[in-house]
Amino acid sequence: MAILVDTSGSMKEPAPGDSRPKYVVAQEALEAMLDATDAFIARRPDFPIKIGVYSFSSGVRVQRPIQPYDRAAVRATLASLPRPGGGTAIGDAMREARPDLYRAGVFRKYLLVVTDGQNTNGRSPEDVARDIWQKSEGGVQTYFVAFDTSPEKFSFLKEAGGDVIGAGTGVELRKALDGIYQGKILAEAVGGEREPGKK
């Protein structure tokens, strides 16, 4: 999974219902999501999970390449994300992360984008999402969490094998991330497998 985090200027603004900036709330929600990874790995130590972290503002930065999950390293990466500033290059970030998912050699591939705005720089996320869906023949799935912005902006994802969930507050952001991560990504990752003794 590639986690793409918006670090554009608007992420400095206070999060709705919170006195802290949106980027701090988003970082905290992503860290909470890692708890689910730890619990999953405790149950399935044999199951390979690889996570990379990217940030995007006017350009894209690979904060941590996609590699086997290491809680401390991913936490440190999230804690050291660049301070917000600049525009919003969502499409470019998706385009940058896609080939890395293939190089990582994982069977199921996911892009998880957390953003509070709309694309202002580089390629259109709609064009990139459709392109990824077509070229990967459905092998890469894209999920967006629209934080403090209208999920309607990203409704095209439903036609490109992805989905978008809106989150107005930090609490909703946590719920949205948890729903996508546990309910879709981790559930699909072991898709078709049954626990011993269950029909």
C-alpha positions as CSV (number, residue, x, y, z in Angstrom):
1,M,0.0,0.0,0.0
2,A,1.2,3.5,-0.8
3,I,-0.1,6.2,1.6
4,L,-0.3,9.6,-0.1
5,V,-0.6,12.5,2.3
6,D,-1.6,16.0,1.3
7,T,0.9,18.6,2.7
8,S,-0.4,21.6,0.7
9,G,-0.8,25.0,2.4
10,S,-4.4,24.5,3.4
11,M,-3.4,21.6,5.7
12,K,-2.1,24.2,8.1
13,E,-5.6,25.4,8.7
14,P,-7.4,24.3,11.9
15,A,-9.3,21.0,11.5
16,P,-13.1,21.3,11.9
17,G,-14.0,20.7,15.6
18,D,-10.4,20.8,16.6
19,S,-8.0,23.5,17.6
20,R,-5.0,21.8,15.9
21,P,-4.0,22.1,12.2
22,K,-5.4,19.5,9.8
23,Y,-2.0,18.0,9.1
24,V,-1.5,17.1,12.8
25,V,-5.0,15.6,13.0
26,A,-4.3,13.6,9.7
27,Q,-1.0,12.4,11.0
28,E,-2.6,11.2,14.2
29,A,-5.4,9.4,12.3
30,L,-2.9,7.6,10.1
31,E,-0.9,6.5,13.1
32,A,-4.1,5.1,14.7
33,M,-4.6,3.1,11.5
34,L,-1.2,1.4,12.0
35,D,-2.6,-0.1,15.2
36,A,-4.8,-2.3,13.0
37,T,-1.7,-3.4,11.1
38,D,-0.1,-4.4,14.3
39,A,-3.1,-6.4,15.3
40,F,-3.3,-8.0,11.9
41,I,0.3,-9.0,11.9
42,A,0.0,-10.5,15.4
43,R,-2.7,-12.8,14.0
44,R,-1.0,-13.4,10.6
45,P,2.8,-13.1,11.1
46,D,3.3,-14.9,7.8
47,F,1.3,-12.4,5.7
48,P,3.5,-9.9,3.9
49,I,2.4,-6.2,4.3
50,K,4.4,-3.5,2.5
51,I,3.8,0.2,3.1
52,G,5.3,3.3,1.5
53,V,4.6,6.9,2.4
54,Y,4.5,9.8,0.0
55,S,3.7,13.5,0.6
56,F,2.5,15.9,-2.0
57,S,2.1,19.7,-2.2
58,S,3.2,21.5,-5.4
59,G,5.4,18.4,-6.1
60,V,5.7,14.9,-4.8
61,R,8.2,13.4,-2.2
62,V,8.8,9.8,-1.5
63,Q,9.1,9.9,2.3
64,R,9.5,6.1,2.7
65,P,9.7,3.7,-0.3
66,I,7.3,0.8,-0.3
67,Q,8.9,-1.9,1.8
68,P,8.0,-4.5,4.5
69,Y,6.0,-2.9,7.3
70,D,8.0,-1.6,10.2
71,R,5.9,0.2,12.7
72,A,8.6,2.4,14.2
73,A,9.9,3.4,10.8
74,V,6.5,4.3,9.4
75,R,5.6,6.2,12.6
76,A,8.9,8.1,12.3
77,T,8.1,8.9,8.7
78,L,4.6,10.2,9.5
79,A,6.1,12.3,12.3
80,S,8.6,13.9,9.9
81,L,6.3,14.8,7.0
82,P,7.1,18.2,5.6
83,R,5.3,21.2,7.1
84,P,2.4,22.2,4.9
85,G,2.9,24.8,2.1
86,G,2.3,25.1,-1.7
87,G,-0.2,23.6,-4.1
88,T,-1.9,20.2,-4.4
89,A,-0.4,17.7,-6.9
90,I,-2.8,14.7,-6.3
91,G,-2.6,13.2,-9.8
92,D,1.2,13.5,-9.9
93,A,1.5,11.7,-6.5
94,M,-0.7,8.8,-7.7
95,R,1.4,8.6,-10.9
96,E,4.6,8.5,-8.9
97,A,3.5,5.8,-6.5
98,R,1.9,3.4,-9.0
99,P,5.1,1.9,-10.5
100,D,6.5,1.5,-7.0
101,L,3.6,-0.8,-6.1
102,Y,4.6,-3.1,-9.0
103,R,8.3,-3.0,-8.0
104,A,7.4,-4.0,-4.5
105,G,6.2,-7.3,-5.8
106,V,2.9,-7.5,-3.9
107,F,-0.1,-9.3,-5.2
108,R,-2.7,-6.7,-4.1
109,K,-1.9,-3.0,-4.7
110,Y,-3.6,0.0,-3.1
111,L,-3.2,3.7,-3.2
112,L,-4.6,5.5,-0.2
113,V,-4.9,9.3,-0.6
114,V,-5.7,11.7,2.2
115,T,-6.4,15.2,0.9
116,D,-8.3,18.3,1.9
117,G,-8.5,20.0,-1.5
118,Q,-8.6,19.7,-5.2
119,N,-5.8,19.2,-7.6
120,T,-4.0,22.5,-8.4
121,N,-0.7,21.2,-9.9
122,G,0.2,18.7,-12.5
123,R,-2.0,15.9,-13.9
124,S,-5.6,15.6,-13.2
125,P,-6.3,12.8,-10.6
126,E,-9.3,11.7,-12.6
127,D,-7.2,11.1,-15.7
128,V,-4.5,9.3,-13.6
129,A,-7.1,7.2,-11.7
130,R,-8.7,6.0,-15.0
131,D,-5.3,5.4,-16.6
132,I,-4.1,3.4,-13.6
133,W,-7.3,1.3,-13.5
134,Q,-7.1,0.6,-17.2
135,K,-3.4,-0.2,-17.4
136,S,-3.4,-2.3,-14.3
137,E,-6.6,-4.1,-15.5
138,G,-8.1,-3.5,-12.0
139,G,-4.9,-4.6,-10.2
140,V,-4.4,-1.3,-8.4
141,Q,-7.2,0.1,-6.3
142,T,-7.4,3.7,-5.2
143,Y,-9.1,5.0,-2.1
144,F,-9.5,8.6,-1.2
145,V,-10.4,10.2,2.1
146,A,-11.7,13.7,1.4
147,F,-10.9,15.5,4.7
148,D,-12.8,18.8,5.2
149,T,-13.7,18.9,1.5
150,S,-16.5,17.5,-0.7
151,P,-16.1,13.8,-1.6
152,E,-18.1,14.7,-4.8
153,K,-14.9,16.1,-6.3
154,F,-13.6,12.6,-6.4
155,S,-16.7,10.7,-7.5
156,F,-14.9,9.6,-10.6
157,L,-13.1,7.0,-8.5
158,K,-16.2,4.8,-8.5
159,E,-15.8,4.4,-12.2
160,A,-12.1,3.6,-11.8
161,G,-12.4,0.8,-9.4
162,G,-11.9,3.0,-6.3
163,D,-13.9,4.8,-3.7
164,V,-14.0,8.0,-1.7
165,I,-15.2,8.6,1.8
166,G,-15.8,12.1,3.2
167,A,-14.5,13.1,6.6
168,G,-15.5,16.5,8.2
169,T,-13.7,16.1,11.5
170,G,-10.7,14.3,13.0
171,V,-13.0,11.7,14.5
172,E,-14.6,11.1,11.1
173,L,-11.2,10.9,9.5
174,R,-10.2,8.2,11.9
175,K,-13.4,6.3,11.2
176,A,-13.0,6.7,7.4
177,L,-9.4,5.5,7.4
178,D,-10.3,2.6,9.6
179,G,-13.3,1.7,7.4
180,I,-11.1,1.7,4.3
181,Y,-8.1,0.0,5.8
182,Q,-9.7,-2.7,7.9
183,G,-13.0,-3.0,6.0
184,K,-11.6,-3.0,2.5
185,I,-7.8,-3.2,2.2
186,L,-6.9,-5.8,4.9
187,A,-10.2,-7.7,4.3
188,E,-9.4,-7.9,0.6
189,A,-5.8,-8.7,1.2
190,V,-6.7,-12.0,2.7
191,G,-9.7,-12.3,0.4
192,G,-10.9,-15.8,-0.2
193,E,-9.0,-17.2,2.7
194,R,-10.9,-18.7,5.6
195,E,-9.9,-19.2,9.1
196,P,-9.4,-22.8,10.0
197,G,-12.6,-24.5,11.0
198,K,-14.9,-21.8,9.5
199,K,-17.1,-22.4,6.4
